Amino acid sequence: MVRLADFARHQKDHVTTRSVPAHAELAGRLASDGWRIDRGEAGESTLRTTRDRARLWFFSADGAPTRAELHGRIVGPETDRARALFYRLNDTKKRTAVTTEDESALRLPFKPGRARVGWNALDLFVQRRGAKAESAVLELRGFALRHRAGPVEDDGPRTIEVVEGQLLTPGESLLDVAFEVPEGARLEGRVEGDSESPSQWAFQVDLRLIDGAGAEHDLGGFRIDPGDSDRLDYDLSPWTGQTVDLRISVAGPRGSALRWHEAGIFGAGESQGAEAPIRPAVPPVSGRLGREVPGTSVGTGTSGGTDRPDVVIIVLDAARADAFGAYGAEHPTPAFDALAAAGTLFERALSPSSWTGQAIPALVSGFHPDTLHTERWGDPLPDAVPHVAELMAAAGYRTVLWSQHPIYNRTESLMRGFERVHYNGRRKRGVLPGRRLLFERGRPTFALIHLLPPHSPYAPPAPFRGAYSSGYRGKLPTKLGALGRVGKKRLLDLNDDDRAYIFDRYLENVAFADSLIGRLLGTLHRSRRFDDALIVVTSDHGEAFLEHGQFMHSRELYQEFLRIPLVVKWPSGAAGFARSVPEPATLIDLVPTLVDGLGLGGADRGFQGASLLPTVFDGAPLERTIYATTRGIGDVTRMAKPRWMLEQGDWRVIHDPVAGRTELYAVASDPRESDDLAGERPTVASLLLQRLLIQRWFNVGLLQLGPRAEIELDPEMVEELKALGYL
């Protein structure tokens, strides 16, 4: 059985949100870039923009809002009272609304067809009239949508809710349910109109089904007066075995809701416990969330017998998997390949994001980036989530952070738990930590070493520079460090030789990075720490070379942006491990794997990643979905261009929430993601998009964090990020 309440429990389709204090969603899930919360002494809340642009999300059940109303004011210097508020709906052309400092409803009209069914992105640009925007601020106390029929605002339920197992759908709401139709399926249950102040007009419910071929079928509908009830009984058996999309729309009195009692899709043999093959479940957090750091005891792990080894994690920045010999690259990478031959190679390792600012917080915590609300440079790791270094330090480990990337040096929370911290700087790429820094007699070491190569600039020292690219005779400059600054039109006009030259330069930088791995492993050998150490080599994200029209990283979530190398060399006492793992793994699995394998106390604290040890040592299959997200642009002064991705089995869906575009790929038969099947398989796309949106909603609300304070980047950090191509 598939209960409708199961789909709505995390989906939470919003109709409107009226006031900031009463609805945490406006301050949390709905408010995106550019906000902070101001709380008054009486408990009232105000959202306040932190820069000249900010974003709000709203959900529309019918795609027919004619305008939004912002209840608040725009303020600035007392000598300049006139203000301009520019706004943009769903990436369309900006429009202007003019107001003053007086408290009022700022009315933002929408052109017909601009709002869409589902989520909509409303971008706000706050400016002083006739001047730059730095001193103008929007203070927001509430938000409402209006239709031609009047305002969509009332004191009743505004979200689809689940109360004591019953589904409540308010008037003007939409529930979109994608599922695989079981044999003999029927939509059954009982529906009851619920209203504290009965209206003169009734609820109208319409049901529409989209089949596996994309054809729409009107299942009809029914009307119910407030206070009345009716039985549901709709035959879905003609679509047995198909993945379908069932859309239930409700129109009814304001301040009321329709109750669905035990409503769901039942298949043949329900009395024997038969269930539909696909259920809308969010992967649970493994254990409880908690900030408590465990005690100092370290026991034997649950799998593999990895008891108190040194743990060394080496992160290569911007390394894509197919650049390494162990993954089939043309050029060998001797150090990485030898480590893979001695340990476990994860054939389909994926990053949870396509840029460092979101991937590294996920790696050190075991949680998705949007769960942590890390979306910009400098966003801190939440206090509620312990850093892996804190867990290791509490277990008696000497903890060392050695980095060539400025993210740690400029984000204090990413240094939590480390006893020794060393920032080497991007200009000293050939310098590595020595054994005196890494090791201390009588104590195990936990070391996180973040190397900048193969990240741009693709300018390694001799003998790597020119090793693969010396035969190029084209017109591209030899200094290719700032690809991000080269105009997109010029990049798209490159010929095949130009593109091959750039990729060869990147592979030379990969070879340099591999030599650094070899030198680090040599340090472990000379210190007699190699054999019994647990060594991980991975990357924070991949790198693109125009496979989908982009160079470098951060903007998209295709294979070239997310697929990374991941190899684990186990301690000498570990036996019986798999040499390779074909199922997808992700960076958020590393922390729960360490907690599991080292027997760290507090293993029930909760992670969104999963321990890899049962798969590696016991052969347990990794049956799970993989989720990734990106802010889409590293420049924090510009509006985010978010993308969300979910991979399940052979399918991958990528969603652009601002443009409202969804792409679907069969990754097993089309690993390069060259054939978008969303148009041919709309119900499969709907099913995976449904799961993606549920996961996204679950993540953003898990820690119940509001908008973050704006981070001021110091001039040195700005220069570092410019040099790396982010600004």
C-alpha angles and dihedrals in degrees: 000000000000111000117208088221089062090061094046097045093085101011094074098180104208121218099181141329118217111180134027099221096049097046119051088186091075090054094041122021099018101043111072131165122014106019141113131183120243113195121200127216091256092055097258117140133215129188112223127191115239097199140009095287135045139166135227127187125211134178122226121195095199105020090236108113110138096197147352124232121210112200105210142059144265113237136187142136112348091234093060111050102160114094137182125211114196117193138185129196118209097341095306128134116304119254131194134236119182124209142149137235091276115112105257146134109275103216116212111185120207124213114238112278095016095104113067136204107270128013121004129191116222111192117197124199113193117201143163108242112260094002142071120287105243098105101041118096132184116218109197124195100165147358133212140173125221132203128192088263091059140272122339095219131109143134096263131088113309099182135056102258141184113221119179090338094309122117116230118197117184125213113284095027136133131206116194113196123184118186145139110265112239122215113286092007122184133176104231140165141090128284126204130187111231123192134147090203109033114220129215091248130062138230115273116203122190126186125201128176128202112202131211091273092054095253117143122229123193107219092186124235145223144237126233128186117223107273095025128102138204140187123250119222118157124160112229097167095108086073097048112155094012127115105238139178115227114195119196116189123188128196118182150132117315114253092031141091140204115239118216110201114204090332116170150116110284123194133203113287096027089151088062090053098256113168137194109264095237124053128182098239126156111220103256124239105255102241130335128322113243142147095218113120114218127243126269100267118115118194136181112290124248093248136024098015095256099166117176100329123161108263119212121179115190115194118195110199118236095356116157117206098235091061090073127082093230088062094049102271118161093235120056123241099202102191096046093041092051091050090050090051090054098044142017123309116203104214097197107032114161134191119231088229141019097235139052098244091066102026099056097053087051092049094053095044111034093236134110116262094244090050087057091043090229104151105135138045108281098018104148127237104255116259089234092065121068120223115238088240089061090053091049094045091051088053092057100265125144101236122210130180116192116174143170091190120088095219093090095042090054100037110065096191091061088063094055113129097015117127094193124032124184126177110196100183130232094268093064099059094148095056117096136183117270129222094260090062095041104042141044125186114256097015131087116236131228109194129179109195116185113192118192099215132119086035114104140305089078092210110119121173125255134320090030100049109091094006092123104011104049093104094062115118100174131117101258114120119254091234101077098160097112105051088146090065095052112100114260092230091056092048092051090051093059116120125228093268091052092050092046089051093054092048091048089053088052091050089052088056089049089054089052090050090050090053089055089054089052092052092049091050088049089056090053091049093050090048090050089237101111103084097053096036127106104224125189123188117187143128137244095231143335133259130242129220104188095292086135100014098280136103125209116358150281100075105077142026103224123131095271090056097047112028108097138172117263124177129161123200107201126215116269091254093060115096139177097032124154115258092215137012116209097188120091118271128182138208092251087068093069099078096047088046091056092045090050098043097043095042092234115185118253094038088153091065092106137253135187090216122074132231111259094203098090089056096043098044105022103031094240109162119245099233104175146108122258118221130191137173139185135192084220098225132049094208104099092196090069131067116269120257098204127198127184126198134191126183122194122171109313094344133086126185123194119193131196103199095190096052091033090230123147125192126195126199134181096222097188095059096025107037092162090058094230098141116062106205098183091108094047096042104032096158093051087050090049092049094051093041088053090054091045093053091047090051092047092049091047093049097049093050100040097091094028094228122165126213113312124242112261112264117228110215113214118231093256092054090048090054091048091052092047090053090052092051099249098113 
